[in-house]
Amino acid sequence: MNVKPNPSSSGSTGDGSLLPTLVRASAGTGKTYRLTARLLRILLQGASPETILATTFTRKAAGEILERVLLSLAQAADEDDPEALESLRNQVGIPTLPRSVCLQLIDTLLRNIHRLRICTLDSLFSQLARSFPFELGLPPAWRLTDEIEESWLRERAVDSVIATLDRGEMTALLAMLGKGDIKRSISRELLQVVDAAYGIQRLCIDEVWKQLKVPTQPESADITRAAGIMRMAMPKQKRLLTKLESFAEKLELRDFDSLMDDTLVANIGAARRSGGEVLYYRAPFPDGVDEAFDVVYAAAKTKVLSLLNSQNEATGTVIGAYDFHINQLKQSARAVGFEDVAIRLAAEFSRLDPQSLAVRMDGAVDHLLLDEFQDTSPVQWNVLRPFAMRCATVGTGQGDSERAVPKSFFCVGDTKQAIYGWRGGVAEIFEAVADEVPGITEEEQNKSFRSSPVVVEAVNQTFRNLIRHPVCDAADSNDPTDKSMYEATAVRNFARRFPVHSTAKSDLPGHVRLETCRIVEGGDSAARQLACFEDAARIAAEIHAADPRRSIGILTRTNRGVAQLIFMLERMKVEVSQEGGNPLTDSAAVETVLSAIMMADHPGDGRWAFHLSQTPLVEIPGFGPEFVRSMCEDRGIAETVEFLSGKLAPLCDGRETLRLKQLTALALGYETNPAARLRDFVRLVREKRVERPQSAAVRVMTVHQSKGLEFDAVILPELDGALTRTRSGCVPDIENPGDAPRGLSRYLGSKSWHYLPLNWQRAFGMQAEGAMTEAMCLLYVAMTRARQSLRMVIQPASKAAFENRTSSSLIFHALESDQDPTTGQTVLYESGTPTWMNRGERISDDHHDAQVSVETVSIRFRES
């Protein structure tokens, strides 16, 4: 088939090629529909399946894209379904598309389905690694690890690091890591260091931990002179006199540790930055002490930065040793992690020319389609960049026998939904693509094909009015040491860049409500949160009772909240499904089986026998530690688990029986482990999350797990936690988004940022700004899952001003509620009709495709 371009087509050039395109698609605006349309257009132009590469972040999303391609073609090829053909013509922008071509194309695809690459990045990288095993230094017959095995290998590597150090070296290293304090658990301390820093250090130069400049300590004579000046000063206020005498004593004793966190020292730093005078409780000091203050500040600054620098260097030492041992362990086990593969590929591709890459892959990629690009990490982009540059370059690729097909590049994402920064995703890379890829065209999609006008209006009002919260006032600070300034800037920027959303579902009824839960007198934060969960469970039960066909999503920030809500709903006899899963230890029957296995592994520990004495397993003839161990040795752990589960199953309900079956399946998979130990199996069960797959109208999950999903009703009961959490990891000094860090430092509390050099103040501040931006993205994702109903349950505020740094406070101010937020069980904001479920359409199992407008082209089809 040949393409004859329509001159009015905005997405095509004169030779029929598709322009390199970057689409910013807001939630529910038909992102997958648009990507599928592009993929179908490429195929209809005659591109061979093996020349196409489409990537996304989950296997479910990849499967959905493939399913849509095949289903669209199959339905269009059906003579009894003329509407499907017309729908496909509109989707791909080809008004003359004949049915015979659809039939021909689906036949070609099904015969070459193994050549059409629609996959996750992890899957793609695994395929690429198998083309470069020698260059990447991969062991023979290598395999990919999972999260559980990675955790075990990490612990073994840390143990190896500890074993190589003598007692003196270990003591010194731990003191440096803890800034002079030595933690009780050596292994735990080193694991925290590895978790915090190993992933990012792998992208950096060797000296990355030595980029913090430490000033020299003031001369001893200067310190003594400063102490004398302070003792001679005679301020009128007794409070100031006491403070000066205290400082003088600390200087004389060289006790700089106690100066580091002192409020007056911070005031000295603030005065030096602003050019003002030093104040203490709003009172000025007498003339003549400024020189002494400079010495005090310099001494405290040197002490803080010396400790931080020592911690940084110790971290670099630990990470270097850990890297050696973890690589040895993985090499001997022939195991490689996903991140290992990505890093090695990025390094190899940086020195590989496109022609060699095509040869090694047994074919060139001419058409690249990238989904959810806002969650791409710098390493992943470094692997994808050669493909992107080739596909965006003007020219033809491979095609049918008559005509080569012009190459194409397509990228879709939404920086407002960038919620995987903790996993390495850098949303700024999405912005950088526009500068890196030549000739790219940028488009926006902000019309929702998911949500009702009421929900869309609440989303618009919330995010465009974020600046109404008092937290944004700090954006005018211009103080690079002020963490709140960076956070306020993040909120302001999110509101300023937020596009106005509209909806195609103009007649769809909806309902939005912000309400408080009951007041918990004297309760701690956990008790108050539990009250919100109780209301959420009640609301879900009410909606489900009113219309059992309605899909309901309860979204939380934590997995613990998921477990608590599922327990509440099951107690209310509401059928509920769980996304992402929880460990099987949420089952009493599973805990019983695990106790039997632990009893066999540790027969001297009476806890397990005591637990089992209250269970039916004690009725088994000869049951005891030796009985279970012998069965494990003779028959294997899987058959043992199956036997024990069989004794418990007759006494279990459906839920418990399902968990026992899943435990048996886990045991079958574990038996293939070359170093299978009973205690390791128990640990695997306690750590691995396993879903309960039953289908239910009510679903509970974290906000991260809800990405890409939609529900008739969404309930948000966990909006009162801090927007950001203090990171104890490391901070990178990065010049441009996506670049490797120029330096790394361990985290320093925001009250001590004023001691840092300016470049590090900005590095710490940018990390805080990024964390706040991600918090805004998380809230946006949560609110935009709703199709018709959005219910937000928050805790009563402690003060009427409600200026907390929480999502609940942000929403309260953005929606301009005039109600008292300190009262319990109060509706603070409401829009739409509470009886929406009686009037609106029900979401179907089939996805409602967004009818995104697509440019039209003229195509001349050759005879088959």
QUIWO-V846173 format. One record per pair of residues at least 12 apart in sequence whose ideal C-beta (glycine too) atoms are under 6 Angstrom apart, sorted by the first residue. I is the first residue (numbers start at 1). J is the second residue. D is the distance in Angstrom with one decimal. If there is no record, write none. Layout:
I	J	D
I	J	D
This chain:
1	46	5.2
1	861	4.6
1	862	5.8
2	860	5.0
3	16	3.4
3	45	5.3
3	859	5.4
4	858	4.9
4	860	5.3
5	857	5.8
6	856	5.8
6	857	4.9
6	858	5.1
9	855	4.5
9	857	5.1
10	855	5.1
11	855	4.4
12	857	5.4
17	406	2.9
18	408	4.1
19	441	4.8
20	392	4.2
20	409	4.2
20	437	5.6
20	439	5.6
20	440	4.4
21	410	5.2
21	441	5.1
22	411	4.8
22	433	5.9
22	434	5.9
22	440	5.4
22	442	5.0
23	412	4.3
23	443	5.0
24	444	4.8
25	412	5.5
25	414	5.5
25	445	4.3
26	414	5.8
26	446	4.9
27	784	3.6
28	448	4.2
28	450	3.1
28	451	5.8
29	445	4.0
29	447	5.8
29	448	5.8
30	449	5.4
30	850	2.4
30	852	4.4
31	412	5.3
33	849	4.9
33	850	4.6
33	852	5.7
34	852	5.1
35	369	5.8
35	371	5.7
35	412	5.6
36	65	5.9
36	68	4.6
36	69	6.0
37	91	4.7
37	92	5.4
37	854	5.6
38	410	4.9
40	92	5.0
41	92	4.7
42	367	5.0
43	105	5.9
45	405	5.1
46	399	5.0
46	400	4.6
46	405	5.4
47	367	5.8
47	405	4.5
48	398	5.6
49	112	4.6
49	115	4.5
49	116	4.1
50	115	4.1
50	363	5.2
51	366	4.2
51	367	5.9
51	397	5.6
51	398	5.0
52	367	4.6
53	117	4.9
53	365	4.6
53	368	5.4
54	118	4.5
54	369	4.1
55	121	5.4
55	124	5.7
55	370	5.7
56	371	3.8
56	372	5.7
57	372	4.8
57	375	5.9
59	120	5.8
62	118	5.2
62	119	5.5
62	120	5.7
65	118	5.3
66	118	4.9
72	88	5.4
73	102	5.0
73	105	5.8
73	106	4.1
74	106	5.7
76	88	4.2
76	102	4.2
77	99	5.9
77	102	4.3
77	103	4.0
85	99	5.7
93	854	4.2
93	855	5.2
93	856	4.4
93	857	5.7
94	859	5.2
101	861	5.7
104	864	5.9
121	380	5.7
122	338	5.1
125	341	4.9
125	342	5.5
125	345	5.9
128	345	5.7
129	341	4.8
131	360	4.7
131	361	5.6
132	348	5.9
135	348	5.2
136	344	4.2
139	331	5.3
139	334	4.5
141	334	5.8
142	334	5.1
142	336	5.3
143	335	5.9
145	335	4.8
145	337	5.1
148	684	5.7
148	687	5.9
148	688	5.7
150	337	5.5
153	329	5.4
156	329	5.8
157	322	5.6
157	325	4.3
157	326	4.0
157	329	5.7
158	187	5.8
158	190	4.8
158	191	5.5
160	325	4.1
161	321	4.7
161	322	5.5
161	325	5.8
173	314	5.4
176	310	4.4
176	311	6.0
176	314	3.6
177	311	5.9
177	314	4.8
179	307	4.3
179	311	5.6
190	318	6.0
193	315	5.6
193	318	5.2
194	322	5.5
196	729	3.6
196	730	5.4
197	315	5.6
197	319	5.6
197	730	4.6
198	319	5.5
201	319	5.1
202	343	5.7
203	740	4.8
204	740	5.5
204	741	5.3
208	743	5.7
208	744	4.8
209	312	4.5
209	313	5.8
209	315	6.0
209	316	3.4
209	744	5.6
211	743	3.0
212	309	5.1
212	745	5.7
213	757	6.0
214	305	4.6
214	306	5.5
214	309	5.0
215	302	5.4
217	302	4.8
218	295	5.1
218	298	5.0
218	299	5.6
222	295	5.5
223	251	5.3
223	295	6.0
226	251	5.8
226	292	3.8
226	295	3.8
227	248	4.3
227	251	4.0
227	252	4.9
229	289	6.0
229	292	4.2
230	244	4.4
230	247	5.4
230	248	4.1
230	292	5.3
231	248	4.8
233	286	5.5
233	289	5.2
235	286	5.2
237	283	5.4
240	280	5.9
247	296	5.9
256	299	5.0
256	300	6.0
256	303	4.1
259	300	4.2
260	300	5.3
260	303	5.9
260	304	5.1
264	280	5.4
265	300	5.0
268	293	4.9
268	297	4.7
269	297	6.0
269	754	4.1
278	293	5.9
301	755	4.6
304	752	5.8
304	755	4.5
308	748	5.9
311	746	4.9
312	745	5.5
312	746	5.8
315	746	6.0
342	379	4.8
342	380	6.0
343	379	5.7
345	383	4.8
346	379	4.9
346	382	3.8
346	383	5.2
349	383	5.7
349	386	5.5
354	386	6.0
354	390	5.2
365	387	5.1
366	397	2.7
366	407	4.6
367	408	4.9
368	387	5.1
368	388	5.8
368	391	4.2
368	409	5.3
369	410	4.6
370	411	4.5
371	412	5.9
372	413	5.8
373	411	5.1
373	413	3.8
373	430	5.2
374	413	4.0
374	414	5.8
374	415	5.0
374	418	4.3
374	427	4.7
374	430	4.7
375	420	4.5
375	425	4.0
376	429	5.5
377	424	3.7
377	425	5.6
378	426	5.8
378	738	4.5
381	429	5.2
388	409	5.8
388	437	5.9
391	407	4.9
391	409	4.3
392	409	4.1
392	437	4.7
392	438	5.8
395	407	5.9
411	433	5.9
413	430	5.2
415	427	4.5
415	430	5.6
416	777	5.8
416	780	5.1
417	777	5.9
417	781	5.4
418	777	5.2
419	777	5.0
419	778	5.1
419	781	5.8
421	774	4.8
426	737	5.7
428	737	3.2
429	738	4.9
432	737	6.0
432	738	5.8
446	499	4.8
446	501	5.3
447	502	4.9
447	504	5.7
448	501	5.9
448	503	4.5
449	504	5.0
449	850	3.5
450	710	5.3
450	787	5.7
451	503	5.8
451	787	5.9
452	505	5.6
452	508	4.1
452	510	3.0
452	788	5.0
453	503	5.5
454	510	3.4
454	512	5.5
454	831	5.3
454	832	3.7
455	510	5.0
455	786	5.0
455	790	5.4
456	501	5.1
456	503	4.6
458	512	4.3
459	501	6.0
459	783	5.4
460	500	5.9
460	501	5.5
461	815	6.0
462	811	5.7
462	814	4.5
463	498	4.5
464	495	5.9
464	498	5.4
465	814	4.0
466	491	5.1
466	495	4.0
466	814	5.7
467	492	5.6
467	495	5.1
468	813	4.6
468	814	5.8
469	810	5.2
469	813	4.5
470	803	4.8
471	488	5.7
471	805	5.9
472	488	4.9
472	491	5.4
472	492	5.4
474	488	4.1
475	488	3.8
475	489	5.0
475	492	5.1
480	761	4.4
480	762	5.9
481	753	4.4
481	754	4.2
481	761	5.5
483	750	3.9
483	768	5.1
486	765	4.0
486	768	4.6
486	769	4.1
487	768	5.8
487	772	4.3
489	769	6.0
490	769	4.4
490	772	3.8
490	773	4.6
494	776	4.4
508	840	5.6
509	833	5.8
509	836	4.4
509	839	4.6
509	840	4.7
510	788	4.6
510	832	4.7
510	836	5.6
511	789	4.8
511	832	4.0
511	833	5.8
511	834	5.5
511	836	4.6
512	790	4.7
512	831	4.7
512	832	5.8
513	791	5.4
513	830	4.8
514	792	4.7
514	828	4.6
514	829	4.1
515	793	5.9
515	827	5.0
516	794	5.8
516	796	4.7
516	824	5.6
516	826	5.0
517	531	4.3
517	532	4.7
517	535	4.8
517	793	5.6
518	531	5.3
518	824	4.7
518	825	5.5
519	796	5.3
519	824	3.7
528	795	4.6
532	717	4.3
532	793	4.8
533	564	5.5
533	565	5.5
533	717	5.4
535	793	4.7
536	554	5.5
536	715	4.8
536	717	3.6
536	793	5.5
537	568	4.2
537	569	5.3
539	715	5.6
539	791	5.4
540	552	5.1
540	554	5.9
540	698	5.3
540	715	6.0
541	572	5.3
541	574	5.1
543	713	5.3
544	574	6.0
544	697	6.0
544	698	5.7
546	837	5.4
547	837	4.6
548	697	6.0
549	842	5.2
550	712	4.4
550	837	5.8
551	697	5.8
551	711	4.6
551	712	4.8
551	843	5.4
552	698	4.7
552	711	6.0
552	713	4.8
553	699	5.4
553	711	3.6
553	714	5.0
553	785	5.8
554	700	4.7
554	715	4.7
555	703	4.9
555	706	5.3
555	716	5.7
555	782	5.2
556	702	5.6
556	718	4.6
557	718	4.9
561	718	5.3
562	700	5.2
563	582	5.4
565	700	4.9
566	578	5.7
566	700	5.4
574	698	5.7
575	696	4.5
576	696	5.3
576	698	4.6
576	700	6.0
577	694	5.7
577	696	4.0
577	699	5.0
578	692	5.2
578	700	5.9
579	701	3.5
579	705	4.6
580	701	5.8
580	705	4.5
581	689	3.8
581	690	4.7
581	691	3.9
582	689	5.8
583	686	5.6
584	659	5.3
584	662	6.0
584	663	5.4
584	685	5.4
584	690	5.6
585	686	5.5
587	656	5.4
587	659	3.7
589	648	4.8
589	652	5.3
589	656	4.6
589	660	5.4
590	659	5.3
590	663	5.2
592	615	4.9
593	644	4.8
594	682	5.2
595	608	4.6
595	611	4.5
595	612	5.4
596	628	5.3
596	644	5.6
597	678	5.2
597	682	5.7
598	682	5.8
599	625	5.1
600	625	5.1
600	628	3.8
600	629	4.0
601	678	4.1
601	679	5.1
603	625	3.7
617	647	6.0
636	671	5.6
637	667	5.3
637	681	5.8
638	667	4.1
638	668	4.5
638	671	5.1
641	663	6.0
641	664	5.4
641	667	4.2
642	664	4.9
645	660	4.1
645	664	5.8
662	690	5.1
703	778	5.5
703	781	5.7
703	782	4.7
706	785	5.3
710	785	5.7
710	787	5.5
711	785	5.7
712	787	5.1
712	788	5.3
712	843	5.1
713	789	3.8
714	785	4.9
714	786	3.8
714	790	5.4
715	791	4.7
716	782	5.5
716	792	4.7
717	793	4.6
719	794	5.2
719	807	4.2
719	808	4.2
720	794	5.7
720	795	4.7
720	806	5.2
720	808	5.0
723	775	4.3
723	805	5.2
724	771	4.3
724	772	5.6
724	775	5.6
727	747	5.7
728	747	5.5
730	744	5.2
730	746	5.6
731	745	5.1
731	763	5.5
731	764	5.3
731	767	5.2
732	744	5.7
733	763	4.3
779	807	5.1
787	843	5.9
788	836	5.1
788	840	5.2
789	836	5.8
794	808	3.8
796	822	5.4
796	824	5.0
797	821	4.0
797	822	5.1
800	822	5.7
802	821	4.6
815	829	4.5
817	829	4.8
